[in-house]
Amino acid sequence: MKELVGTCSCCGKDIYCLDGFFNGVMTDEKQSYCFTCYETICKKNENP
């Protein structure tokens, strides 16, 4: 089952729930990111 649950706050890519698993990352600020954008954001925060 594939259900659209939102879009990436960074790139605008659609994020889906696939068979009960959220296919992205939800931050404490309630923003959704795809895995690619989230990894990029984390790397920027670790190595400013």
Summary of the structure (lengths in Angstrom):
residues: 48
radius of gyration: 11.3
end to end distance: 39.3
largest distance: 39.3
contacts: 109
relative contact order: 0.23
helix: 25%
strand: 35%
